[in-house]
Amino acid sequence: MIVYLDTNVFDHLERRSSGVTEEDLFRFGRAVKLDHLRVVISFLAIEETLLFIPSNPQRADARVKLMLDLGDKRLFALGQEEIMNHDIQAYAHGTSVLSPFMMMDPRTEFHIRNYSKPAGGYLTDLQDLIEDVRRDKMAFQSFLEKGKKKLKPMADAIGVKQYPFESYLVNNSWWLAESLAERAGVLPEAKQRGIDGLLKVKSIGVAVGAGLSLIYSHDFEGRAPKPGDSRDLLHAVVASTAEVFVTNDESLETILTRIPVDGFKVMSLRTFMKSLPAWI
């Protein structure tokens, strides 16, 4: 089984916090060693961990080590844009889908492990990364806040009962899928094959569904936009490469669970651990 772990799950496993026990970590590691689980390695999770280096380098180092020790080096995920663009282009042209993974070579692993011990050029690169991520988060939060301010009065007038999420998803999926196809440079070809078919492509179904579910939660359910929303959506797309996305973020779990995408399950670490067979 291929699984994708949210950054908070790695954190809770490493620190044995939020109800995670020593036995949980042991069983998870045992499941990996017995090839029952294959854990995707995501640079998103690694990047979020590196951001802790200035304030808590020991914690960052321990979490990076856990990610690389549990992760399958053959499942080093591509970036979210590459994953979506490859899938959209393959659908539009009717060609074979490219793998969303690559092998993590020794040099890359070495540099990632040593990034958590920054010095010299590494430290400068890290400071630039922290500032870039901060700007991206704030820009996306501002975008969501402006959208909520504009659309919430209309949403309040309609009401959740009159416009449930299922209807909202159906009515808005097509234009968002088309915008992704346009960004991938194949909108005419995708439209010719059918946007309904494009939405059945796993990464696109998750990207579209996650984005609309998030916006619906703001406009219709009263949830306030937060700085981490942009990263949550990026994680969701990369997590579509796995069978199960494990997150301890209850709000994110709620947002993603209602997306009807075949082969994409979302659950908490506690629920996931309970699902493991007794022999692990």
C-alpha positions as CSV (number, residue, x, y, z in Angstrom):
1,M,0.0,0.0,0.0
2,I,1.3,3.4,-1.0
3,V,0.7,6.1,1.7
4,Y,1.4,9.8,1.9
5,L,2.0,11.3,5.3
6,D,1.1,15.0,6.1
7,T,3.9,16.9,7.7
8,N,2.0,17.0,11.0
9,V,2.0,13.2,11.0
10,F,5.8,13.0,10.8
11,D,6.0,15.5,13.6
12,H,3.6,13.5,15.8
13,L,5.4,10.3,15.1
14,E,8.8,11.8,15.8
15,R,7.8,13.5,19.0
16,R,5.3,10.8,20.1
17,S,2.8,13.6,20.6
18,S,-1.0,14.0,20.0
19,G,-1.7,10.5,21.2
20,V,1.0,8.8,19.2
21,T,2.9,6.2,21.3
22,E,6.2,4.4,21.0
23,E,4.3,1.3,19.9
24,D,2.7,3.3,17.1
25,L,6.1,4.3,15.7
26,F,7.4,0.8,16.1
27,R,4.4,-0.7,14.2
28,F,4.6,1.8,11.5
29,G,8.3,1.1,11.0
30,R,7.6,-2.6,11.1
31,A,4.9,-2.2,8.4
32,V,7.5,-0.4,6.2
33,K,10.2,-3.0,6.8
34,L,7.7,-5.8,5.9
35,D,6.8,-4.0,2.7
36,H,3.2,-3.7,3.7
37,L,3.5,0.1,3.5
38,R,5.5,2.3,1.0
39,V,5.8,5.9,2.1
40,V,5.9,8.7,-0.5
41,I,8.8,11.1,0.0
42,S,7.6,14.7,-0.7
43,F,9.8,17.7,-0.9
44,L,6.8,19.7,0.4
45,A,7.0,18.0,3.8
46,I,10.8,18.2,3.8
47,E,10.6,21.9,2.9
48,E,8.1,22.6,5.7
49,T,10.5,20.8,8.2
50,L,13.5,22.8,7.1
51,L,11.6,26.0,8.0
52,F,12.0,25.0,11.7
53,I,15.8,25.0,11.5
54,P,16.4,28.6,12.8
55,S,14.1,28.1,15.8
56,N,14.6,24.4,16.6
57,P,17.4,22.7,14.5
58,Q,17.4,19.5,16.6
59,R,13.7,19.0,16.0
60,A,14.1,19.6,12.2
61,D,17.0,17.2,12.0
62,A,15.1,14.5,13.8
63,R,12.1,14.9,11.6
64,V,14.0,14.9,8.3
65,K,15.8,11.8,9.4
66,L,12.5,10.1,10.1
67,M,11.1,11.1,6.7
68,L,14.0,9.7,4.9
69,D,14.2,6.5,7.1
70,L,10.5,5.7,6.6
71,G,10.3,7.0,3.0
72,D,10.7,4.8,-0.1
73,K,13.6,6.3,-2.1
74,R,11.8,5.0,-5.2
75,L,8.8,7.1,-4.4
76,F,10.3,10.6,-4.4
77,A,7.4,12.6,-5.7
78,L,7.6,15.2,-8.4
79,G,6.3,18.7,-7.7
80,Q,2.5,19.3,-7.8
81,E,2.7,21.3,-11.1
82,E,4.7,18.6,-12.8
83,I,2.3,15.9,-11.6
84,M,-0.8,17.8,-12.9
85,N,0.7,18.9,-16.1
86,H,2.0,15.4,-17.0
87,D,-1.5,13.9,-16.3
88,I,-3.4,16.6,-18.2
89,Q,-1.1,16.4,-21.2
90,A,-1.3,12.6,-21.3
91,Y,-5.1,12.8,-21.2
92,A,-5.3,15.5,-23.8
93,H,-3.0,13.6,-26.2
94,G,-4.2,10.1,-25.3
95,T,-0.7,9.0,-24.4
96,S,0.6,6.9,-21.5
97,V,0.7,8.5,-18.1
98,L,4.2,9.3,-16.8
99,S,5.2,8.2,-13.3
100,P,4.7,10.8,-10.6
101,F,7.8,9.5,-8.9
102,M,11.5,9.4,-9.4
103,M,14.4,7.7,-7.6
104,M,16.0,9.8,-4.9
105,D,19.7,9.6,-5.7
106,P,22.4,9.4,-3.0
107,R,23.6,13.0,-3.6
108,T,20.1,14.4,-3.2
109,E,19.5,12.4,0.0
110,F,22.9,13.6,1.4
111,H,22.1,17.2,0.7
112,I,18.7,17.0,2.3
113,R,20.1,15.4,5.4
114,N,22.8,18.1,5.7
115,Y,20.4,20.9,5.0
116,S,19.2,20.4,8.6
117,K,22.7,21.3,9.7
118,P,23.0,24.6,7.8
119,A,26.2,26.5,7.5
120,G,27.6,29.0,5.0
121,G,25.7,28.8,1.7
122,Y,23.1,26.4,3.1
123,L,22.1,29.0,5.6
124,T,21.6,31.7,3.0
125,D,19.6,29.3,0.8
126,L,17.4,28.4,3.8
127,Q,16.7,32.1,4.7
128,D,15.7,32.7,1.1
129,L,13.4,29.7,1.2
130,I,11.7,30.8,4.4
131,E,11.0,34.2,3.0
132,D,9.7,32.8,-0.3
133,V,7.3,30.4,1.5
134,R,6.1,33.2,3.8
135,R,5.3,35.4,0.9
136,D,3.5,32.6,-1.0
137,K,1.4,31.8,2.1
138,M,0.4,35.4,2.8
139,A,-0.4,36.1,-0.9
140,F,-2.7,33.0,-1.1
141,Q,-4.4,33.9,2.2
142,S,-5.0,37.4,1.0
143,F,-6.5,36.0,-2.3
144,L,-8.9,33.7,-0.3
145,E,-9.9,36.6,2.0
146,K,-10.8,38.9,-0.9
147,G,-12.8,36.1,-2.5
148,K,-14.6,35.4,0.7
149,K,-15.5,39.0,1.2
150,K,-16.9,39.2,-2.3
151,L,-18.8,35.9,-2.4
152,K,-20.0,35.3,1.2
153,P,-23.0,37.7,1.1
154,M,-24.2,35.8,-1.9
155,A,-23.5,32.5,-0.2
156,D,-25.4,33.6,2.9
157,A,-28.4,34.6,0.8
158,I,-28.5,31.1,-0.8
159,G,-27.7,29.0,2.2
160,V,-26.0,25.6,2.7
161,K,-29.3,23.7,2.6
162,Q,-30.2,25.2,-0.8
163,Y,-26.8,24.7,-2.3
164,P,-25.0,21.7,-0.8
165,F,-21.4,21.0,-1.6
166,E,-22.3,18.2,-4.0
167,S,-24.2,20.6,-6.2
168,Y,-21.5,23.3,-5.8
169,L,-18.8,20.8,-6.9
170,V,-20.7,19.7,-10.0
171,N,-21.5,23.3,-11.1
172,N,-17.9,24.6,-10.7
173,S,-15.6,21.7,-11.5
174,W,-15.6,22.2,-15.3
175,W,-14.2,25.8,-15.3
176,L,-11.5,25.0,-12.8
177,A,-10.5,21.9,-14.8
178,E,-10.4,24.0,-17.9
179,S,-8.2,26.6,-16.3
180,L,-5.7,23.8,-15.3
181,A,-5.7,22.4,-18.9
182,E,-5.1,25.9,-20.2
183,R,-2.1,26.3,-17.9
184,A,-0.8,23.0,-19.2
185,G,-1.1,24.3,-22.7
186,V,-3.6,21.7,-24.0
187,L,-7.1,23.2,-23.4
188,P,-8.4,22.6,-27.0
189,E,-7.2,19.0,-27.0
190,A,-8.6,18.4,-23.5
191,K,-12.0,19.9,-24.4
192,Q,-12.1,17.7,-27.5
193,R,-11.6,14.6,-25.4
194,G,-14.0,15.9,-22.8
195,I,-13.6,17.8,-19.5
196,D,-15.7,15.2,-17.7
197,G,-13.0,12.6,-18.5
198,L,-10.3,15.0,-17.4
199,L,-12.0,15.3,-14.0
200,K,-11.7,11.5,-13.6
201,V,-7.9,11.7,-13.8
202,K,-7.0,11.3,-10.1
203,S,-4.6,14.2,-9.6
204,I,-7.0,16.6,-11.4
205,G,-10.1,15.3,-9.5
206,V,-8.2,15.9,-6.2
207,A,-6.9,19.3,-7.2
208,V,-10.2,20.6,-8.4
209,G,-12.2,19.0,-5.6
210,A,-9.8,20.2,-2.9
211,G,-9.8,23.8,-4.2
212,L,-13.6,24.0,-4.4
213,S,-14.1,22.2,-1.1
214,L,-11.8,24.8,0.6
215,I,-13.6,27.7,-1.0
216,Y,-17.0,26.3,-0.1
217,S,-15.8,25.9,3.5
218,H,-15.0,29.7,3.5
219,D,-18.1,31.0,1.7
220,F,-20.8,28.7,3.0
221,E,-19.5,27.1,6.2
222,G,-17.9,30.1,7.9
223,R,-14.3,28.8,8.0
224,A,-11.7,31.6,8.0
225,P,-8.8,31.4,5.5
226,K,-5.5,30.6,7.1
227,P,-1.9,30.9,6.0
228,G,-1.5,27.1,5.7
229,D,-4.3,26.7,3.2
230,S,-2.0,27.0,0.2
231,R,0.3,24.3,1.4
232,D,-2.7,22.0,2.2
233,L,-3.8,22.2,-1.4
234,L,-0.3,21.4,-2.6
235,H,-0.1,18.4,-0.3
236,A,-3.5,17.1,-1.5
237,V,-2.2,17.1,-5.1
238,V,1.0,15.3,-4.3
239,A,-0.9,12.9,-2.0
240,S,-3.0,11.9,-5.0
241,T,-0.1,9.8,-6.0
242,A,-0.8,7.5,-3.1
243,E,-3.7,5.3,-2.1
244,V,-4.1,6.9,1.4
245,F,-3.4,10.4,2.6
246,V,-2.8,10.4,6.4
247,T,-3.3,13.7,8.1
248,N,-3.9,14.8,11.7
249,D,-5.3,18.1,10.6
250,E,-9.1,17.6,11.3
251,S,-10.1,20.6,9.2
252,L,-8.1,19.3,6.2
253,E,-9.5,15.8,6.6
254,T,-13.0,17.2,6.5
255,I,-12.3,19.3,3.4
256,L,-10.8,16.3,1.5
257,T,-13.0,13.5,2.7
258,R,-16.1,14.8,0.8
259,I,-14.2,14.8,-2.5
260,P,-15.5,11.9,-4.6
261,V,-12.3,10.6,-6.2
262,D,-11.8,6.9,-6.8
263,G,-8.7,5.4,-5.1
264,F,-8.2,8.4,-2.8
265,K,-8.8,7.9,0.9
266,V,-8.1,10.4,3.7
267,M,-7.8,9.5,7.4
268,S,-6.2,10.4,10.6
269,L,-3.1,8.6,11.9
270,R,-5.1,6.9,14.7
271,T,-7.7,5.6,12.2
272,F,-4.9,4.4,9.9
273,M,-3.1,2.6,12.6
274,K,-6.3,0.8,13.6
275,S,-6.7,-0.3,10.0
276,L,-3.3,-2.1,9.9
277,P,-3.6,-5.9,10.2
278,A,-2.9,-7.5,13.6
279,W,0.3,-9.3,12.4
280,I,2.1,-5.9,12.0
